[in-house]
Amino acid sequence: MSQPALLALYAPYCGGLSGEEDLSAALTILQSQSFDGLRPVEGAPGHAYRLSWTGGQAPLETISCCLKFPSHPSLNYSFELVTHQLVRWFMQVEIQDGMDSDLPDAFWQWLLVGTEQDDDSA
């Protein structure tokens, strides 16, 4: 599917076209079927991880994800969620050339606790 068509499809679920640049970058990540990140740890180098997924062509479709930590092969998380939620988290990723990035804290809270952090909380 073309990028303009994907933007039109996902925009209503991801804040409209006001964040078109972030949405476009997130959809590029979605189409790659994997995301390599680095979860920072205070006073340590952090934990490298790879998130991969299958399915999820449409915003309300369920996407199957697998999260792996290369330095800890026994840690594998499998989960499903609606595709637009993953895209919204990707919209919050800051892609930096040559540097690993991380998914937002809301993703990690959802993964570990099962709820998202309230955007209005301090």
N, CA, C and O of each residue as an XYZ file, in Angstrom:
488
protein
N       0.851     -1.173      0.000
C       0.000      0.000      0.000
C       0.900      1.241      0.000
O       1.952      1.244      0.640
N       0.500      2.266     -0.697
C       1.312      3.476     -0.799
C       1.308      4.245      0.527
O       0.391      4.112      1.336
N       2.350      5.046      0.728
C       2.469      5.832      1.959
C       1.295      6.809      2.128
O       0.770      6.918      3.236
N       0.860      7.525      1.077
C      -0.299      8.414      1.247
C      -1.566      7.650      1.658
O      -2.356      8.150      2.459
N      -1.758      6.461      1.124
C      -2.930      5.658      1.488
C      -2.841      5.212      2.943
O      -3.839      5.240      3.663
N      -1.649      4.801      3.378
C      -1.460      4.403      4.775
C      -1.688      5.584      5.718
O      -2.309      5.432      6.770
N      -1.188      6.752      5.341
C      -1.397      7.948      6.161
C      -2.890      8.227      6.334
O      -3.348      8.514      7.440
N      -3.634      8.143      5.256
C      -5.076      8.390      5.310
C      -5.782      7.331      6.158
O      -6.741      7.640      6.865
N      -5.317      6.102      6.089
C      -5.924      5.004      6.832
C      -5.668      5.120      8.334
O      -6.574      4.889      9.135
N      -4.441      5.477      8.722
C      -4.053      5.495     10.136
C      -4.289      6.833     10.833
O      -4.409      6.865     12.058
N      -4.358      7.924     10.097
C      -4.483      9.260     10.701
C      -5.630      9.377     11.699
O      -5.426      9.948     12.770
N      -6.823      8.868     11.407
C      -7.917      9.021     12.376
C      -7.654      8.336     13.728
O      -8.247      8.714     14.739
N      -6.786      7.354     13.746
C      -6.482      6.618     14.978
C      -5.227      7.138     15.678
O      -4.933      6.757     16.811
N      -4.501      8.003     14.996
C      -3.185      8.422     15.493
C      -3.034      9.934     15.545
O      -1.961     10.464     15.254
N      -4.103     10.630     15.913
C      -4.009     12.070     16.112
C      -4.221     12.929     14.900
O      -3.942     14.127     14.945
N      -4.702     12.366     13.820
C      -4.949     13.151     12.613
C      -3.674     13.436     11.839
O      -2.614     12.880     12.127
N      -3.794     14.302     10.863
C      -2.643     14.618     10.021
C      -1.763     15.727     10.589
O      -0.786     16.125      9.954
N      -2.097     16.231     11.774
C      -1.257     17.266     12.377
C       0.130     16.716     12.710
O       1.103     17.470     12.722
N       0.230     15.425     12.978
C       1.514     14.779     13.248
C       1.945     13.909     12.088
O       2.475     12.817     12.292
N       1.721     14.385     10.862
C       1.962     13.584      9.660
C       3.401     13.085      9.554
O       3.630     11.953      9.129
N       4.363     13.907      9.933
C       5.773     13.498      9.834
C       6.061     12.317     10.762
O       6.693     11.342     10.355
N       5.593     12.410     12.019
C       5.789     11.313     12.969
C       5.026     10.071     12.539
O       5.530      8.956     12.675
N       3.809     10.251     12.018
C       3.013      9.121     11.554
C       3.680      8.441     10.371
O       3.715      7.212     10.300
N       4.203      9.215      9.456
C       4.900      8.659      8.300
C       6.110      7.831      8.734
O       6.334      6.734      8.222
N       6.886      8.360      9.675
C       8.053      7.619     10.186
C       7.611      6.339     10.888
O       8.248      5.296     10.737
N       6.517      6.412     11.660
C       6.003      5.234     12.370
C       5.524      4.165     11.394
O       5.741      2.974     11.619
N       4.879      4.584     10.321
C       4.397      3.621      9.327
C       5.557      2.964      8.579
O       5.458      1.808      8.167
N       6.640      3.693      8.407
C       7.840      3.096      7.803
C       8.386      2.006      8.712
O       8.778      0.939      8.237
N       8.415      2.264     10.012
C       8.849      1.245     10.972
C       7.901      0.056     10.907
O       8.348     -1.090     10.866
N       6.593      0.316     10.898
C       5.603     -0.766     10.862
C       5.834     -1.668      9.655
O       5.783     -2.892      9.775
N       6.084     -1.079      8.507
C       6.282     -1.856      7.287
C       7.577     -2.667      7.314
O       7.700     -3.645      6.576
N       8.537     -2.284      8.144
C       9.814     -3.013      8.211
C       9.684     -4.337      8.950
O      10.554     -5.197      8.822
N       8.619     -4.517      9.718
C       8.334     -5.744     10.465
C       9.270     -6.001     11.645
O       9.194     -7.061     12.265
N      10.159     -5.044     11.970
C      10.997     -5.194     13.167
C      11.535     -3.834     13.606
O      11.645     -2.896     12.816
N      11.863     -3.764     14.884
C      12.417     -2.547     15.473
C      13.509     -2.957     16.451
O      13.256     -3.720     17.383
N      14.709     -2.459     16.244
C      15.823     -2.707     17.161
C      15.959     -1.500     18.069
O      16.080     -0.369     17.598
N      15.938     -1.740     19.364
C      16.009     -0.650     20.311
C      16.987     -0.923     21.432
O      17.562     -2.006     21.541
N      17.158      0.081     22.255
C      18.026     -0.011     23.423
C      17.277      0.630     24.587
O      16.991      1.828     24.579
N      16.964     -0.196     25.590
C      16.274      0.304     26.779
C      17.312      0.820     27.747
O      18.096      0.032     28.277
N      17.347      2.129     28.000
C      18.367      2.681     28.891
C      18.187      2.207     30.332
O      17.076      1.957     30.799
N      19.308      2.097     31.002
C      19.331      1.752     32.422
C      20.268      2.746     33.084
O      21.404      2.920     32.643
N      19.800      3.399     34.140
C      20.627      4.397     34.806
C      21.906      3.756     35.331
O      21.859      2.755     36.046
N      23.042      4.336     34.973
C      24.334      3.853     35.438
C      24.834      2.614     34.717
O      25.813      2.006     35.150
N      24.182      2.223     33.623
C      24.586      1.042     32.853
C      24.350      1.315     31.369
O      23.650      2.264     31.015
N      24.931      0.487     30.502
C      24.777      0.731     29.067
C      23.368      0.494     28.516
O      23.057      0.975     27.426
N      22.530     -0.214     29.218
C      21.178     -0.465     28.734
C      21.030     -1.877     28.182
O      21.982     -2.658     28.159
N      19.810     -2.187     27.738
C      19.495     -3.517     27.223
C      19.038     -3.409     25.773
O      18.032     -2.764     25.478
N      19.779     -4.042     24.873
C      19.381     -4.096     23.466
C      18.213     -5.060     23.324
O      18.152     -6.074     24.018
N      17.291     -4.745     22.429
C      16.156     -5.623     22.182
C      15.732     -5.536     20.727
O      16.092     -4.609     20.001
N      14.955     -6.534     20.328
C      14.361     -6.538     18.992
C      12.881     -6.868     19.141
O      12.506     -7.886     19.723
N      12.057     -5.986     18.603
C      10.622     -6.199     18.545
C      10.286     -6.530     17.100
O      10.628     -5.776     16.189
N       9.621     -7.653     16.890
C       9.192     -8.025     15.542
C       7.704     -8.349     15.587
O       7.157     -8.606     16.659
N       7.045     -8.338     14.429
C       5.604     -8.545     14.401
C       5.165     -9.081     13.059
O       5.876     -8.992     12.058
N       3.959     -9.648     13.073
C       3.317    -10.134     11.855
C       1.872     -9.662     11.867
O       1.273     -9.454     12.922
N       1.337     -9.500     10.682
C      -0.045     -9.047     10.554
C      -0.121     -7.543     10.708
O       0.879     -6.836     10.586
N      -1.320     -7.069     10.975
C      -1.508     -5.659     11.250
C      -1.420     -4.746     10.052
O      -0.683     -3.760     10.079
N      -2.153     -5.051      9.006
C      -2.154     -4.159      7.850
C      -3.100     -2.971      8.041
O      -2.876     -1.895      7.486
N      -4.146     -3.174      8.820
C      -5.140     -2.118      9.053
C      -5.093     -1.690     10.518
O      -4.698     -2.480     11.374
N      -5.488     -0.456     10.819
C      -5.366      0.079     12.177
C      -6.056     -0.740     13.263
O      -5.537     -0.841     14.374
N      -7.218     -1.327     12.964
C      -7.959     -2.067     13.976
C      -7.674     -3.573     13.949
O      -8.259     -4.335     14.719
N      -6.786     -3.986     13.072
C      -6.395     -5.390     13.004
C      -5.481     -5.736     14.177
O      -4.713     -4.898     14.651
N      -5.574     -6.961     14.629
C      -4.688     -7.423     15.696
C      -3.333     -7.770     15.094
O      -3.242     -8.405     14.043
N      -2.291     -7.341     15.781
C      -0.924     -7.603     15.348
C      -0.269     -8.504     16.406
O      -0.436     -8.286     17.605
N       0.470     -9.509     15.950
C       1.174    -10.433     16.848
C       2.627    -10.009     16.945
O       3.319     -9.916     15.931
N       3.094     -9.751     18.166
C       4.437     -9.223     18.387
C       5.285    -10.185     19.207
O       4.770    -10.980     19.994
N       6.599    -10.095     19.007
C       7.560    -10.869     19.778
C       8.707     -9.930     20.165
O       9.315     -9.290     19.308
N       8.985     -9.861     21.444
C      10.052     -9.014     21.971
C      11.159     -9.918     22.498
O      10.917    -10.776     23.346
N      12.382     -9.721     21.989
C      13.525    -10.545     22.392
C      14.691     -9.653     22.810
O      14.871     -8.550     22.294
N      15.470    -10.156     23.751
C      16.669     -9.480     24.221
C      17.862    -10.360     23.867
O      18.053    -11.403     24.491
N      18.676     -9.966     22.875
C      19.781    -10.811     22.421
C      20.746    -11.244     23.529
O      21.262    -12.361     23.488
N      20.994    -10.389     24.507
C      21.928    -10.760     25.569
C      21.273    -11.651     26.636
O      21.950    -12.158     27.531
N      19.967    -11.832     26.530
C      19.223    -12.699     27.456
C      18.272    -13.572     26.637
O      17.072    -13.303     26.602
N      18.790    -14.615     25.976
C      17.964    -15.415     25.056
C      16.725    -16.049     25.689
O      15.775    -16.375     24.977
N      16.716    -16.228     26.991
C      15.552    -16.847     27.628
C      14.399    -15.854     27.828
O      13.280    -16.264     28.139
N      14.661    -14.568     27.653
C      13.606    -13.557     27.802
C      12.936    -13.296     26.459
O      13.482    -12.603     25.600
N      11.761    -13.853     26.295
C      10.957    -13.641     25.092
C       9.543    -13.312     25.522
O       8.942    -14.037     26.315
N       9.018    -12.231     25.004
C       7.652    -11.831     25.298
C       6.854    -11.880     24.004
O       7.256    -11.298     22.997
N       5.733    -12.569     24.034
C       4.811    -12.585     22.897
C       3.513    -11.944     23.338
O       3.025    -12.208     24.436
N       2.956    -11.105     22.489
C       1.719    -10.415     22.835
C       1.021     -9.958     21.567
O       1.610     -9.922     20.486
N      -0.252     -9.609     21.727
C      -1.051     -9.094     20.620
C      -1.692     -7.778     21.050
O      -1.982     -7.567     22.227
N      -1.901     -6.915     20.093
C      -2.590     -5.650     20.331
C      -3.090     -5.117     19.008
O      -2.736     -5.634     17.948
N      -3.921     -4.074     19.068
C      -4.393     -3.485     17.812
C      -3.242     -2.697     17.185
O      -2.446     -2.064     17.878
N      -3.180     -2.756     15.891
C      -2.042     -2.192     15.162
C      -1.864     -0.698     15.404
O      -0.732     -0.232     15.536
N      -2.936      0.051     15.464
C      -2.778      1.506     15.621
C      -2.098      1.854     16.945
O      -1.446      2.894     17.039
N      -2.235      1.006     17.973
C      -1.558      1.287     19.243
C      -0.045      1.192     19.068
O       0.697      2.035     19.573
N       0.406      0.173     18.356
C       1.842      0.045     18.094
C       2.344      1.232     17.271
O       3.421      1.765     17.536
N       1.573      1.637     16.291
C       1.950      2.791     15.466
C       2.038      4.050     16.335
O       2.958      4.851     16.163
N       1.105      4.233     17.255
C       1.156      5.403     18.141
C       2.432      5.398     18.980
O       3.032      6.451     19.194
N       2.853      4.226     19.457
C       4.111      4.156     20.206
C       5.296      4.456     19.295
O       6.235      5.140     19.701
N       5.257      3.946     18.066
C       6.347      4.247     17.127
C       6.412      5.743     16.819
O       7.492      6.269     16.547
N       5.287      6.425     16.857
C       5.279      7.866     16.613
C       6.073      8.617     17.677
O       6.516      9.740     17.437
N       6.256      8.019     18.834
C       6.974      8.660     19.933
C       8.467      8.326     19.946
O       9.214      8.849     20.772
N       8.896      7.465     19.040
C      10.308      7.075     18.961
C      11.073      8.163     18.218
O      10.641      8.636     17.166
N      12.210      8.551     18.779
C      13.074      9.507     18.089
C      14.165      8.718     17.379
O      15.050      8.145     18.015
N      14.092      8.697     16.063
C      15.081      7.973     15.267
C      16.307      8.865     15.123
O      16.218     10.010     14.681
N      17.450      8.311     15.508
C      18.706      9.061     15.425
C      19.703      8.233     14.640
O      19.906      7.055     14.937
N      20.325      8.835     13.644
C      21.295      8.126     12.816
C      22.432      7.585     13.668
O      23.076      8.321     14.416
N      22.666      6.284     13.539
C      23.796      5.661     14.222
C      23.594      5.438     15.707
O      24.506      4.956     16.379
N      22.429      5.771     16.241
C      22.193      5.598     17.674
C      20.935      4.762     17.867
O      19.955      4.915     17.137
N      20.974      3.882     18.853
C      19.796      3.095     19.174
C      18.762      3.977     19.854
O      19.108      4.875     20.621
N      17.502      3.718     19.572
C      16.417      4.439     20.218
C      15.613      3.470     21.072
O      15.906      2.275     21.126
N      14.608      3.996     21.728
C      13.796      3.189     22.617
C      12.328      3.507     22.396
O      11.970      4.614     21.992
N      11.492      2.529     22.664
C      10.056      2.751     22.663
C       9.701      3.593     23.889
O      10.451      3.596     24.866
N       8.579      4.300     23.858
C       8.229      5.176     24.992
C       7.914      4.373     26.257
O       7.618      3.179     26.200
N       7.985      5.053     27.387
C       7.688      4.420     28.667
C       6.293      3.811     28.694
O       6.077      2.799     29.360
N       5.339      4.410     27.978
C       3.969      3.887     27.950
C       3.940      2.453     27.410
O       3.156      1.630     27.882
N       4.787      2.154     26.427
C       4.862      0.771     25.915
C       5.311     -0.178     27.009
O       4.698     -1.224     27.218
N       6.380      0.182     27.709
C       6.944     -0.708     28.729
C       5.969     -0.889     29.887
O       5.859     -1.982     30.442
N       5.271      0.165     30.248
C       4.273      0.049     31.306
C       3.155     -0.887     30.860
O       2.724     -1.749     31.626
N       2.684     -0.722     29.626
C       1.635     -1.595     29.101
C       2.113     -3.045     29.088
O       1.369     -3.946     29.477
N       3.333     -3.271     28.650
C       3.869     -4.629     28.556
C       3.967     -5.287     29.929
O       3.587     -6.447     30.088
N       4.470     -4.562     30.911
C       4.742     -5.145     32.220
C       3.553     -5.109     33.173
O       3.390     -6.006     34.001
N       2.717     -4.071     33.057
C       1.626     -3.906     34.002
C       0.270     -4.143     33.342
O      -0.690     -4.543     34.000
N       0.203     -3.895     32.049
C      -1.044     -4.105     31.338
C      -1.898     -2.870     31.201
O      -3.023     -2.950     30.709
N      -1.387     -1.722     31.628
C      -2.118     -0.469     31.486
C      -1.186      0.601     30.953
O       0.034      0.522     31.103
N      -1.778      1.588     30.335
C      -0.987      2.722     29.861
C      -0.958      3.797     30.911
O      -1.903      3.968     31.681
N       0.141      4.521     30.932
C       0.278      5.661     31.842
C      -0.707      6.733     31.391
O      -0.850      6.988     30.195
N      -1.381      7.353     32.342
C      -2.317      8.423     32.046
C      -1.527      9.642     31.577
O      -0.638     10.122     32.282
N      -1.852     10.139     30.389
C      -1.143     11.285     29.819
C      -1.244     12.532     30.692
O      -0.386     13.411     30.608
N      -2.274     12.625     31.526
C      -2.463     13.805     32.359
C      -1.734     13.721     33.690
O      -1.674     14.707     34.425
N      -1.181     12.558     34.009
C      -0.489     12.427     35.301
C       0.888     13.058     35.246
O       1.526     13.093     34.194
N       1.337     13.551     36.376
C       2.641     14.225     36.420
C       3.729     13.268     36.791
O       4.893     13.660     36.877
